[in-house]
Amino acid sequence: MRLLLKVWSASLGQPVAHIGDKSNGAAVCVAFHPDGQQVLAGFHSGHLRLYDITTGAAIVWLQMYGIYAVSK
């Protein structure tokens, strides 16, 4: 698996999570949940994925259609 996102701890100065897969290419934008436990990544392919930072697992996959996102 090619890792697409590394989540770094500012206090530790090292990566704390490796998230992603190679199916959608590189992430072009990310947004963190306020509690710091989830990250939403957007890809050039039009996919959005919500990841659990602790496990690196995708929680929700969304596909963009125009201005709408549809859950898979």
PyMOL commands that place a pseudoatom at each C-alpha (Angstrom):
pseudoatom trace, name=CA, resn=MET, resi=1, chain=A, elem=C, hetatm=0, pos=[0.000, 0.000, 0.000]
pseudoatom trace, name=CA, resn=ARG, resi=2, chain=A, elem=C, hetatm=0, pos=[1.273, 3.463, -0.856]
pseudoatom trace, name=CA, resn=LEU, resi=3, chain=A, elem=C, hetatm=0, pos=[0.681, 5.733, 2.127]
pseudoatom trace, name=CA, resn=LEU, resi=4, chain=A, elem=C, hetatm=0, pos=[-0.953, 8.969, 1.128]
pseudoatom trace, name=CA, resn=LEU, resi=5, chain=A, elem=C, hetatm=0, pos=[-1.298, 10.847, 4.401]
pseudoatom trace, name=CA, resn=LYS, resi=6, chain=A, elem=C, hetatm=0, pos=[1.024, 11.027, 7.380]
pseudoatom trace, name=CA, resn=VAL, resi=7, chain=A, elem=C, hetatm=0, pos=[-0.404, 12.616, 10.498]
pseudoatom trace, name=CA, resn=TRP, resi=8, chain=A, elem=C, hetatm=0, pos=[2.341, 14.215, 12.587]
pseudoatom trace, name=CA, resn=SER, resi=9, chain=A, elem=C, hetatm=0, pos=[2.284, 15.103, 16.265]
pseudoatom trace, name=CA, resn=ALA, resi=10, chain=A, elem=C, hetatm=0, pos=[3.595, 18.625, 16.770]
pseudoatom trace, name=CA, resn=SER, resi=11, chain=A, elem=C, hetatm=0, pos=[4.571, 17.830, 20.363]
pseudoatom trace, name=CA, resn=LEU, resi=12, chain=A, elem=C, hetatm=0, pos=[6.361, 14.554, 19.519]
pseudoatom trace, name=CA, resn=GLY, resi=13, chain=A, elem=C, hetatm=0, pos=[7.830, 15.705, 16.212]
pseudoatom trace, name=CA, resn=GLN, resi=14, chain=A, elem=C, hetatm=0, pos=[7.059, 12.387, 14.535]
pseudoatom trace, name=CA, resn=PRO, resi=15, chain=A, elem=C, hetatm=0, pos=[4.277, 10.679, 12.577]
pseudoatom trace, name=CA, resn=VAL, resi=16, chain=A, elem=C, hetatm=0, pos=[1.492, 9.201, 14.691]
pseudoatom trace, name=CA, resn=ALA, resi=17, chain=A, elem=C, hetatm=0, pos=[-0.693, 7.791, 11.895]
pseudoatom trace, name=CA, resn=HIS, resi=18, chain=A, elem=C, hetatm=0, pos=[-0.343, 6.615, 8.297]
pseudoatom trace, name=CA, resn=ILE, resi=19, chain=A, elem=C, hetatm=0, pos=[-3.600, 6.846, 6.386]
pseudoatom trace, name=CA, resn=GLY, resi=20, chain=A, elem=C, hetatm=0, pos=[-4.802, 6.082, 2.883]
pseudoatom trace, name=CA, resn=ASP, resi=21, chain=A, elem=C, hetatm=0, pos=[-4.469, 3.748, -0.065]
pseudoatom trace, name=CA, resn=LYS, resi=22, chain=A, elem=C, hetatm=0, pos=[-3.432, 4.017, -3.700]
pseudoatom trace, name=CA, resn=SER, resi=23, chain=A, elem=C, hetatm=0, pos=[-6.863, 3.716, -5.296]
pseudoatom trace, name=CA, resn=ASN, resi=24, chain=A, elem=C, hetatm=0, pos=[-7.617, 7.436, -5.469]
pseudoatom trace, name=CA, resn=GLY, resi=25, chain=A, elem=C, hetatm=0, pos=[-4.187, 8.970, -5.952]
pseudoatom trace, name=CA, resn=ALA, resi=26, chain=A, elem=C, hetatm=0, pos=[-2.812, 11.670, -3.713]
pseudoatom trace, name=CA, resn=ALA, resi=27, chain=A, elem=C, hetatm=0, pos=[-5.045, 13.630, -1.387]
pseudoatom trace, name=CA, resn=VAL, resi=28, chain=A, elem=C, hetatm=0, pos=[-5.453, 17.248, -2.463]
pseudoatom trace, name=CA, resn=CYS, resi=29, chain=A, elem=C, hetatm=0, pos=[-7.154, 18.586, 0.684]
pseudoatom trace, name=CA, resn=VAL, resi=30, chain=A, elem=C, hetatm=0, pos=[-7.730, 17.498, 4.269]
pseudoatom trace, name=CA, resn=ALA, resi=31, chain=A, elem=C, hetatm=0, pos=[-9.790, 18.700, 7.226]
pseudoatom trace, name=CA, resn=PHE, resi=32, chain=A, elem=C, hetatm=0, pos=[-9.511, 17.520, 10.812]
pseudoatom trace, name=CA, resn=HIS, resi=33, chain=A, elem=C, hetatm=0, pos=[-12.417, 16.927, 13.175]
pseudoatom trace, name=CA, resn=PRO, resi=34, chain=A, elem=C, hetatm=0, pos=[-12.167, 19.270, 16.186]
pseudoatom trace, name=CA, resn=ASP, resi=35, chain=A, elem=C, hetatm=0, pos=[-11.485, 16.323, 18.529]
pseudoatom trace, name=CA, resn=GLY, resi=36, chain=A, elem=C, hetatm=0, pos=[-8.456, 15.334, 16.418]
pseudoatom trace, name=CA, resn=GLN, resi=37, chain=A, elem=C, hetatm=0, pos=[-9.589, 11.713, 16.029]
pseudoatom trace, name=CA, resn=GLN, resi=38, chain=A, elem=C, hetatm=0, pos=[-10.791, 11.848, 12.410]
pseudoatom trace, name=CA, resn=VAL, resi=39, chain=A, elem=C, hetatm=0, pos=[-9.604, 13.414, 9.183]
pseudoatom trace, name=CA, resn=LEU, resi=40, chain=A, elem=C, hetatm=0, pos=[-11.541, 13.962, 5.951]
pseudoatom trace, name=CA, resn=ALA, resi=41, chain=A, elem=C, hetatm=0, pos=[-9.427, 13.707, 2.786]
pseudoatom trace, name=CA, resn=GLY, resi=42, chain=A, elem=C, hetatm=0, pos=[-10.428, 14.858, -0.692]
pseudoatom trace, name=CA, resn=PHE, resi=43, chain=A, elem=C, hetatm=0, pos=[-8.903, 13.392, -3.863]
pseudoatom trace, name=CA, resn=HIS, resi=44, chain=A, elem=C, hetatm=0, pos=[-8.613, 14.504, -7.513]
pseudoatom trace, name=CA, resn=SER, resi=45, chain=A, elem=C, hetatm=0, pos=[-10.791, 11.518, -8.414]
pseudoatom trace, name=CA, resn=GLY, resi=46, chain=A, elem=C, hetatm=0, pos=[-13.788, 13.189, -6.740]
pseudoatom trace, name=CA, resn=HIS, resi=47, chain=A, elem=C, hetatm=0, pos=[-13.743, 10.857, -3.743]
pseudoatom trace, name=CA, resn=LEU, resi=48, chain=A, elem=C, hetatm=0, pos=[-13.947, 11.968, -0.130]
pseudoatom trace, name=CA, resn=ARG, resi=49, chain=A, elem=C, hetatm=0, pos=[-12.935, 9.633, 2.680]
pseudoatom trace, name=CA, resn=LEU, resi=50, chain=A, elem=C, hetatm=0, pos=[-13.319, 10.039, 6.410]
pseudoatom trace, name=CA, resn=TYR, resi=51, chain=A, elem=C, hetatm=0, pos=[-10.523, 8.239, 8.269]
pseudoatom trace, name=CA, resn=ASP, resi=52, chain=A, elem=C, hetatm=0, pos=[-10.069, 7.239, 11.906]
pseudoatom trace, name=CA, resn=ILE, resi=53, chain=A, elem=C, hetatm=0, pos=[-6.626, 8.583, 12.840]
pseudoatom trace, name=CA, resn=THR, resi=54, chain=A, elem=C, hetatm=0, pos=[-6.023, 5.926, 15.516]
pseudoatom trace, name=CA, resn=THR, resi=55, chain=A, elem=C, hetatm=0, pos=[-6.581, 2.915, 13.236]
pseudoatom trace, name=CA, resn=GLY, resi=56, chain=A, elem=C, hetatm=0, pos=[-6.079, 4.485, 9.787]
pseudoatom trace, name=CA, resn=ALA, resi=57, chain=A, elem=C, hetatm=0, pos=[-9.311, 2.808, 8.675]
pseudoatom trace, name=CA, resn=ALA, resi=58, chain=A, elem=C, hetatm=0, pos=[-11.732, 4.519, 6.293]
pseudoatom trace, name=CA, resn=ILE, resi=59, chain=A, elem=C, hetatm=0, pos=[-14.999, 5.158, 8.159]
pseudoatom trace, name=CA, resn=VAL, resi=60, chain=A, elem=C, hetatm=0, pos=[-17.010, 6.635, 5.283]
pseudoatom trace, name=CA, resn=TRP, resi=61, chain=A, elem=C, hetatm=0, pos=[-16.361, 6.795, 1.523]
pseudoatom trace, name=CA, resn=LEU, resi=62, chain=A, elem=C, hetatm=0, pos=[-18.127, 9.443, -0.533]
pseudoatom trace, name=CA, resn=GLN, resi=63, chain=A, elem=C, hetatm=0, pos=[-18.187, 10.049, -4.295]
pseudoatom trace, name=CA, resn=MET, resi=64, chain=A, elem=C, hetatm=0, pos=[-18.779, 13.558, -5.614]
pseudoatom trace, name=CA, resn=TYR, resi=65, chain=A, elem=C, hetatm=0, pos=[-21.331, 14.053, -8.403]
pseudoatom trace, name=CA, resn=GLY, resi=66, chain=A, elem=C, hetatm=0, pos=[-21.346, 17.729, -9.356]
pseudoatom trace, name=CA, resn=ILE, resi=67, chain=A, elem=C, hetatm=0, pos=[-22.015, 19.539, -6.101]
pseudoatom trace, name=CA, resn=TYR, resi=68, chain=A, elem=C, hetatm=0, pos=[-23.433, 16.480, -4.301]
pseudoatom trace, name=CA, resn=ALA, resi=69, chain=A, elem=C, hetatm=0, pos=[-21.637, 13.761, -2.320]
pseudoatom trace, name=CA, resn=VAL, resi=70, chain=A, elem=C, hetatm=0, pos=[-23.097, 10.248, -2.282]
pseudoatom trace, name=CA, resn=SER, resi=71, chain=A, elem=C, hetatm=0, pos=[-22.216, 7.651, 0.348]
pseudoatom trace, name=CA, resn=LYS, resi=72, chain=A, elem=C, hetatm=0, pos=[-20.919, 4.261, -0.811]
for i in range(1, 72): cmd.bond("trace and resi %d" % i, "trace and resi %d" % (i + 1))
show_as sticks, trace
zoom trace
